[in-house]
Structure formats: C-alpha cells, structure tokens
C-alpha cells in the first residue's frame, strides 16, 4: 500500500510518500497528520483508493486506532494462553446445514444469539435503538450511528453522526472513469 499526502491549500500541491506500510499502519499514520492544514491523503493499493480529507474521518480513524491499541494486548494474551483450547464440536450435519451452530469466530462487533437476537458491541437492538442518535422525528437509530458504534465501540454524538453523514454524501458520487 502506498500512501501519499497532498496539501489541499491554495499553495502548489506537494505530494509526499507517507508509507509503503500495510493498510492498518497507513491509517494510523493518517490519523496522526496535523489538523492545522487541510490535507488530502490518498492510499493506493490492491486496486482500492481511500481518501482522508475531513475532520470526522480523522476523528473516526483516531478512535479506531485507540480501540485497536486497547484490544491488541487482550487478543495477544488470549492467543498465548488459550490457542489450543477447543471451543466446540462440529458434526457432518452442521457442515451440510451451512455451518449452522458452528462456533468458529471470535467477534466483538456483533453477535447473533438464537435466544436473544442480534447484539451490537454487547448491546441488544432495543438498547441500540434507545441509545443511538436518531433522525429528527424518528425513533430508530441512524445507520451511520450503528456503523460508528460497530467501528469504535462508542455511541456517537449527534454532531459526529451529522458530520459522518455529510462526509459519506460527499463521497457518494461515482467517479466518471468508473462509469465508462
């Protein structure tokens, strides 16, 4: 992955190679960029491009990085202490049934419990609907708020959801070269 940083000011653009690091490391670098200047960072690799050009993207990246730094020691310890511990048995019927009932994934973002239903970051959907910011006059949490919760393990403020929504709308235009 190659990451470039380019000033978006009125001065002549200067493109600087930030990293040839894996995507996670590149995102960490982007989150540490100075907020005193408007920057446009472009990461190119594997046929994908990611743009970091707003304060809300920087905020979201910082929160994700902080969560990764908090969780990494826990996962490292779990792997070290319990790597060979069995977590269940798998039958032929379970395999034929599409892996139904097979415990084979460690996930904190969401859980589908056959008795309780879906949980996001340990919260039931009912709790999410109560806690997440809603559209004016609405009674259901906004999708952007759910995404924020899943990515950061935090309930976003209304201002964060508004800024994220605006950023997503800015990025919603399909580039002309994709349509050709």
SVG drawing of the C-alpha trace seen along z (x, -y; Angstrom):
<svg xmlns="http://www.w3.org/2000/svg" viewBox="-41 -30 48 66">
<polyline fill="none" stroke="black" stroke-width="0.4" points="0.0,0.0 1.4,-3.4 0.1,-6.4 0.6,-10.0 -0.2,-13.2 -1.1,-16.2 -1.9,-19.7 -5.3,-20.9 -4.5,-24.5 -4.1,-27.2 -0.3,-26.7 1.1,-24.5 0.3,-20.9 3.1,-18.9 2.8,-15.2 4.7,-13.3 5.0,-9.5 3.9,-8.6 4.3,-4.9 4.6,-1.6 3.0,0.0 0.1,2.3 -3.3,0.6 -3.7,0.6 -0.3,-1.1 -1.1,-3.6 -4.4,-4.5 -2.5,-5.0 -0.2,-7.4 -3.1,-9.3 -4.7,-9.7 -1.5,-11.4 -1.4,-14.0 -1.6,-17.7 -5.0,-19.1 -3.7,-22.6 -3.7,-22.3 -6.4,-20.7 -4.8,-17.6 -5.9,-15.1 -4.3,-11.7 -4.6,-9.2 -3.8,-5.5 -3.5,-3.3 -3.0,0.5 -4.8,3.6 -7.0,1.6 -8.5,-0.5 -8.3,-4.2 -9.1,-5.7 -9.4,-9.5 -9.0,-11.1 -10.0,-14.7 -12.2,-15.8 -12.0,-16.2 -14.6,-13.5 -12.5,-10.9 -9.6,-11.8 -11.7,-11.5 -13.0,-8.2 -9.5,-6.9 -8.2,-8.0 -11.0,-6.3 -10.5,-3.1 -6.7,-3.2 -7.3,-3.8 -9.6,-0.8 -7.1,1.4 -4.4,0.4 -6.6,1.2 -7.8,4.6 -4.5,5.9 -3.0,6.9 -6.2,8.8 -6.2,10.7 -2.5,11.5 -3.0,12.8 -6.0,14.9 -4.0,16.4 -1.0,17.1 -3.0,18.6 -5.7,20.5 -4.6,21.1 -5.1,24.8 -8.3,24.8 -11.2,26.4 -14.4,24.3 -16.8,27.0 -17.5,29.9 -18.6,29.9 -20.8,32.6 -21.4,33.5 -25.0,32.3 -23.7,28.9 -21.4,28.7 -24.2,29.7 -26.5,27.2 -24.3,24.3 -22.2,24.3 -25.3,23.6 -24.5,23.7 -20.7,23.9 -18.7,21.8 -15.7,20.7 -15.3,16.9 -14.3,14.5 -16.2,11.3 -16.9,8.3 -18.7,6.2 -21.9,8.2 -23.4,11.5 -26.4,13.4 -27.8,15.3 -30.6,17.8 -32.5,16.7 -31.7,13.0 -31.3,12.0 -28.7,9.6 -26.3,7.6 -24.0,4.8 -21.0,4.4 -22.8,6.2 -26.0,4.1 -29.3,5.6 -31.0,4.0 -33.5,2.4 -30.7,0.8 -29.1,-0.4 -32.4,-2.0 -32.7,-3.8 -29.1,-5.0 -28.1,-5.8 -28.8,-9.2 -32.0,-9.3 -33.2,-11.4 -35.5,-14.3 -38.8,-12.9 -37.5,-9.3 -37.5,-6.5 -34.8,-4.3 -31.1,-4.8 -29.4,-6.1 -27.3,-3.7 -24.3,-6.0 -24.6,-5.8 -24.7,-2.0 -21.6,-2.0 -19.8,-4.3 -20.7,-2.0 -19.5,1.1 -16.2,-0.5 -15.4,-2.3 -17.4,-0.6 -18.7,-4.1 -22.1,-5.7 -21.6,-8.7 -22.8,-12.2 -25.4,-13.8 -22.6,-16.1 -20.4,-13.1 -23.3,-11.4 -24.1,-14.6 -20.5,-15.1 -20.1,-11.4 -23.4,-11.6 -22.1,-14.7 -18.8,-13.1 -20.5,-9.9 -22.7,-12.1 -19.6,-13.9 -18.1,-10.6 -21.3,-9.2 -20.6,-10.4 -19.3,-7.7 -16.2,-8.8 -16.7,-9.2 -13.9,-6.7 -15.8,-4.0 -18.9,-4.5 -17.0,-4.3"/>
</svg>
